Amino acid sequence: MIYENDLIYIEKEEAQVPWLKIFTKEIYKEFSDCPLELQKELFEKILLCEKAMIEFYKPEKINIASFANYVPRVHFHVMARFKEDAFFP
């Protein structure tokens, strides 16, 4: 875990690309189920992670995703993408 507060926590995913996962502490199935304060906190941290990754890694693109198929709870992925990475495009 690289960050935690009362509402969320952020983990670094071990992968070929810089990849962060942002989770709600309380489990919600859908983003719309989250209280407004939590929705705002999630988007603030997504933007913070995106900006920090752009500044530090200088990627071709940042991907932000929330599928929740394998982990059926609200969480977001923020990934720095590069032309030479195995997942690009």
Secondary structure as UniProt FT lines:
FT   STRAND          3..4
FT   STRAND          8..12
FT   STRAND          19..24
FT   HELIX           31..33
FT   HELIX           36..57
FT   STRAND          61..65
FT   STRAND          75..81
FT   TURN            83..84
FT   TURN            86..87
//
